[in-house]
Amino acid sequence: MVSLLLLLPGVAVSVRRLHDLDRSGWWLLLTLTGIGIILLLIWDCMRGTPGPNRFGPDPLAGVGYVSPPVSA
């Protein structure tokens, strides 16, 4: 019962982490394969894309990271 309650937040956190890497949440389907789990673990250890990406602003922008200026 507890695992069912934790499934949805776990998927949400995983998709958010993939968005930090500028990847779609559909990549989470790789967990259905054995090799895909290893790839996702490697991606989880990587730093996200610096600055904003197509999924929104950099969540670390206010924590010691200075984004490059955006030209108008």
Rosetta constraint file for C-alpha pairs under 8 A:
AtomPair CA 1 CA 5 HARMONIC 6.57 0.50
AtomPair CA 2 CA 6 HARMONIC 6.29 0.50
AtomPair CA 3 CA 7 HARMONIC 6.05 0.50
AtomPair CA 4 CA 8 HARMONIC 7.58 0.50
AtomPair CA 5 CA 9 HARMONIC 7.91 0.50
AtomPair CA 6 CA 10 HARMONIC 6.06 0.50
AtomPair CA 7 CA 11 HARMONIC 6.22 0.50
AtomPair CA 8 CA 12 HARMONIC 6.19 0.50
AtomPair CA 9 CA 13 HARMONIC 6.16 0.50
AtomPair CA 10 CA 14 HARMONIC 6.20 0.50
AtomPair CA 11 CA 15 HARMONIC 6.12 0.50
AtomPair CA 12 CA 16 HARMONIC 6.15 0.50
AtomPair CA 13 CA 17 HARMONIC 6.17 0.50
AtomPair CA 14 CA 18 HARMONIC 6.29 0.50
AtomPair CA 14 CA 25 HARMONIC 7.87 0.50
AtomPair CA 14 CA 28 HARMONIC 7.33 0.50
AtomPair CA 15 CA 19 HARMONIC 6.22 0.50
AtomPair CA 15 CA 24 HARMONIC 7.56 0.50
AtomPair CA 15 CA 25 HARMONIC 4.75 0.50
AtomPair CA 15 CA 28 HARMONIC 6.97 0.50
AtomPair CA 16 CA 20 HARMONIC 6.34 0.50
AtomPair CA 16 CA 25 HARMONIC 7.63 0.50
AtomPair CA 17 CA 21 HARMONIC 6.63 0.50
AtomPair CA 17 CA 44 HARMONIC 7.04 0.50
AtomPair CA 18 CA 22 HARMONIC 6.42 0.50
AtomPair CA 18 CA 23 HARMONIC 5.19 0.50
AtomPair CA 18 CA 24 HARMONIC 6.39 0.50
AtomPair CA 18 CA 25 HARMONIC 6.10 0.50
AtomPair CA 18 CA 27 HARMONIC 7.71 0.50
AtomPair CA 18 CA 43 HARMONIC 7.94 0.50
AtomPair CA 18 CA 44 HARMONIC 7.88 0.50
AtomPair CA 19 CA 23 HARMONIC 5.25 0.50
AtomPair CA 19 CA 24 HARMONIC 6.17 0.50
AtomPair CA 19 CA 25 HARMONIC 6.88 0.50
AtomPair CA 19 CA 55 HARMONIC 6.06 0.50
AtomPair CA 20 CA 48 HARMONIC 4.96 0.50
AtomPair CA 20 CA 49 HARMONIC 6.37 0.50
AtomPair CA 20 CA 53 HARMONIC 7.99 0.50
AtomPair CA 20 CA 55 HARMONIC 7.73 0.50
AtomPair CA 20 CA 58 HARMONIC 7.44 0.50
AtomPair CA 21 CA 43 HARMONIC 7.79 0.50
AtomPair CA 21 CA 47 HARMONIC 7.44 0.50
AtomPair CA 21 CA 48 HARMONIC 4.54 0.50
AtomPair CA 21 CA 49 HARMONIC 5.42 0.50
AtomPair CA 22 CA 48 HARMONIC 7.60 0.50
AtomPair CA 22 CA 49 HARMONIC 6.63 0.50
AtomPair CA 22 CA 53 HARMONIC 6.23 0.50
AtomPair CA 22 CA 54 HARMONIC 6.88 0.50
AtomPair CA 22 CA 55 HARMONIC 6.93 0.50
AtomPair CA 23 CA 27 HARMONIC 7.21 0.50
AtomPair CA 28 CA 40 HARMONIC 7.70 0.50
AtomPair CA 30 CA 35 HARMONIC 7.80 0.50
AtomPair CA 30 CA 36 HARMONIC 4.42 0.50
AtomPair CA 30 CA 37 HARMONIC 6.49 0.50
AtomPair CA 30 CA 40 HARMONIC 7.65 0.50
AtomPair CA 31 CA 35 HARMONIC 7.96 0.50
AtomPair CA 31 CA 36 HARMONIC 5.20 0.50
AtomPair CA 31 CA 37 HARMONIC 4.83 0.50
AtomPair CA 31 CA 40 HARMONIC 7.63 0.50
AtomPair CA 32 CA 36 HARMONIC 7.13 0.50
AtomPair CA 32 CA 37 HARMONIC 7.74 0.50
AtomPair CA 33 CA 37 HARMONIC 6.73 0.50
AtomPair CA 34 CA 38 HARMONIC 7.16 0.50
AtomPair CA 35 CA 39 HARMONIC 6.48 0.50
AtomPair CA 36 CA 40 HARMONIC 6.14 0.50
AtomPair CA 37 CA 41 HARMONIC 6.20 0.50
AtomPair CA 38 CA 42 HARMONIC 6.33 0.50
AtomPair CA 39 CA 43 HARMONIC 6.27 0.50
AtomPair CA 40 CA 44 HARMONIC 6.05 0.50
AtomPair CA 41 CA 45 HARMONIC 6.54 0.50
AtomPair CA 42 CA 46 HARMONIC 6.69 0.50
AtomPair CA 49 CA 53 HARMONIC 7.21 0.50
AtomPair CA 49 CA 58 HARMONIC 7.66 0.50
AtomPair CA 50 CA 58 HARMONIC 6.68 0.50
AtomPair CA 50 CA 67 HARMONIC 7.45 0.50
AtomPair CA 51 CA 57 HARMONIC 6.53 0.50
AtomPair CA 51 CA 58 HARMONIC 5.01 0.50
AtomPair CA 51 CA 61 HARMONIC 6.89 0.50
AtomPair CA 51 CA 67 HARMONIC 5.45 0.50
AtomPair CA 51 CA 68 HARMONIC 7.45 0.50
AtomPair CA 52 CA 56 HARMONIC 5.64 0.50
AtomPair CA 52 CA 57 HARMONIC 4.02 0.50
AtomPair CA 52 CA 58 HARMONIC 4.83 0.50
AtomPair CA 53 CA 57 HARMONIC 6.37 0.50
AtomPair CA 53 CA 58 HARMONIC 7.34 0.50
AtomPair CA 57 CA 61 HARMONIC 7.66 0.50
AtomPair CA 60 CA 64 HARMONIC 7.48 0.50
AtomPair CA 60 CA 65 HARMONIC 6.52 0.50
AtomPair CA 61 CA 65 HARMONIC 5.17 0.50
AtomPair CA 61 CA 66 HARMONIC 6.34 0.50
AtomPair CA 61 CA 67 HARMONIC 6.63 0.50
AtomPair CA 62 CA 66 HARMONIC 7.65 0.50
